[in-house]
Amino acid sequence: MPIILHTSRTIDGEIKVIGLKGNMQVNPTLVSRSGHDTVYVLTVVNQDKDLHMLYIDGLNLHTKILRPGESDTITIYPEKEGSYKYYDRLTVVKDNTGKETMKLLGEFRIVKVTGDGW
């Protein structure tokens, strides 16, 4: 099943990601099993008034720059286990030292699954 996220809706004055299909949380942790036969399809929809670009650090994957109302789909082939942060590349925030960084939105985990259940 594809995962669909509404990206970058402003809630209480802060940019957030809302899961629409597959994971209905705010800034959800996305989880996929690893394996050469595994494909993870992520569709991102911009329902904000500003431009946004979802970026998964460590996997170097990103959507195109999304205008309001536009969507893009990323196909991920999660072969190696790990934990990767995803950001809005176009929303800049300052950390406690004043350094500007991309807005952290959530985490994408690739896990090894063993057993006969899969």
Backbone torsions as a table, in degrees:
resi	resn	phi	psi	omega
1	MET	NA	131.6	176.8
2	PRO	-70.1	150.2	175.5
3	ILE	-97.9	131.3	178.5
4	ILE	-120.3	127.2	178.2
5	LEU	-116.4	137.0	165.1
6	HIS	-86.2	117.1	-176.7
7	THR	-92.8	143.5	165.2
8	SER	56.4	54.9	168.8
9	ARG	-90.6	136.4	178.4
10	THR	-82.5	118.0	178.9
11	ILE	-125.3	123.3	-177.5
12	ASP	52.4	39.0	176.1
13	GLY	77.4	9.3	-177.6
14	GLU	-128.5	141.1	178.5
15	ILE	-71.3	129.9	-179.7
16	LYS	-138.6	159.7	172.6
17	VAL	-107.0	135.3	179.8
18	ILE	-117.0	125.1	176.0
19	GLY	-71.0	134.0	-178.5
20	LEU	-109.1	-39.4	-178.1
21	LYS	-142.7	130.5	178.2
22	GLY	94.5	-33.2	177.8
23	ASN	-157.1	108.3	-169.4
24	MET	-94.7	18.5	-176.3
25	GLN	-85.7	169.8	170.5
26	VAL	-88.6	131.6	-176.2
27	ASN	46.4	57.3	-172.0
28	PRO	-68.1	150.5	167.6
29	THR	-82.0	120.4	180.0
30	LEU	-93.4	135.4	-175.9
31	VAL	-129.6	134.9	175.6
32	SER	-136.1	149.3	172.5
33	ARG	-81.1	155.3	178.2
34	SER	-87.7	165.5	175.8
35	GLY	143.5	146.0	-178.9
36	HIS	-67.3	-15.6	179.8
37	ASP	-102.8	11.7	-176.4
38	THR	-102.4	137.2	175.3
39	VAL	-130.3	134.0	179.2
40	TYR	-118.9	118.8	-177.5
41	VAL	-106.3	122.8	-177.3
42	LEU	-123.0	117.5	176.2
43	THR	-105.6	131.4	-178.2
44	VAL	-117.8	130.0	-178.6
45	VAL	-117.9	127.3	177.7
46	ASN	-89.4	110.2	177.2
47	GLN	-110.3	24.6	178.4
48	ASP	-105.3	176.1	179.1
49	LYS	-91.7	-8.1	-178.1
50	ASP	-108.0	167.1	175.1
51	LEU	-75.0	144.5	178.1
52	HIS	-145.1	156.9	175.4
53	MET	-145.7	114.9	177.3
54	LEU	-77.8	132.6	-177.7
55	TYR	-132.5	129.3	176.2
56	ILE	-103.8	108.0	-177.6
57	ASP	-69.0	143.3	179.7
58	GLY	89.6	-26.8	174.9
59	LEU	-104.8	-10.0	-178.8
60	ASN	50.6	44.6	176.9
61	LEU	-114.5	143.8	178.7
62	HIS	-156.8	158.3	171.5
63	THR	-79.1	170.6	168.5
64	LYS	-70.8	170.2	172.6
65	ILE	-67.0	123.2	-175.0
66	LEU	-102.1	121.6	172.1
67	ARG	-80.4	163.8	177.2
68	PRO	-52.3	129.5	179.0
69	GLY	87.8	-12.0	-179.7
70	GLU	-85.6	160.5	176.7
71	SER	-137.5	163.1	176.5
72	ASP	-150.5	152.1	-179.7
73	THR	-118.2	133.1	175.5
74	ILE	-109.5	132.0	173.9
75	THR	-106.0	122.2	-175.3
76	ILE	-112.6	133.3	175.8
77	TYR	-109.3	88.9	-169.9
78	PRO	-80.4	80.7	-176.8
79	GLU	-84.0	-32.5	-174.6
80	LYS	-112.5	132.2	179.4
81	GLU	-65.6	148.7	176.9
82	GLY	167.2	177.1	178.7
83	SER	-124.7	126.5	-174.1
84	TYR	-129.7	136.9	178.4
85	LYS	-86.7	145.5	171.9
86	TYR	-117.8	145.4	-169.9
87	TYR	-132.7	164.2	163.4
88	ASP	-96.6	111.1	-175.5
89	ARG	-67.7	-20.3	-176.3
90	LEU	-100.5	-2.2	176.8
91	THR	-107.8	115.9	-176.9
92	VAL	-102.4	134.6	175.9
93	VAL	-127.8	161.2	177.2
94	LYS	-104.6	136.2	175.6
95	ASP	-82.1	-175.6	-175.5
96	ASN	-67.5	-12.0	176.2
97	THR	-96.5	-4.0	-178.7
98	GLY	93.1	-2.0	178.9
99	LYS	-73.6	136.1	179.5
100	GLU	-83.6	134.2	178.4
101	THR	-139.6	166.8	174.3
102	MET	-69.5	152.8	179.4
103	LYS	-73.5	114.8	175.5
104	LEU	-69.9	129.5	-178.9
105	LEU	-111.5	-36.6	-176.6
106	GLY	-178.8	-161.5	-174.4
107	GLU	-133.3	143.5	174.3
108	PHE	-117.5	118.1	-178.1
109	ARG	-110.2	135.6	173.1
110	ILE	-113.3	119.8	-174.0
111	VAL	-121.2	151.1	175.6
112	LYS	-87.0	130.1	179.2
113	VAL	-115.2	129.3	178.5
114	THR	-119.3	164.5	177.5
115	GLY	106.9	179.3	-175.9
116	ASP	-88.4	-5.7	-177.0
117	GLY	-69.0	-17.3	-178.3
118	TRP	-116.5	NA	NA
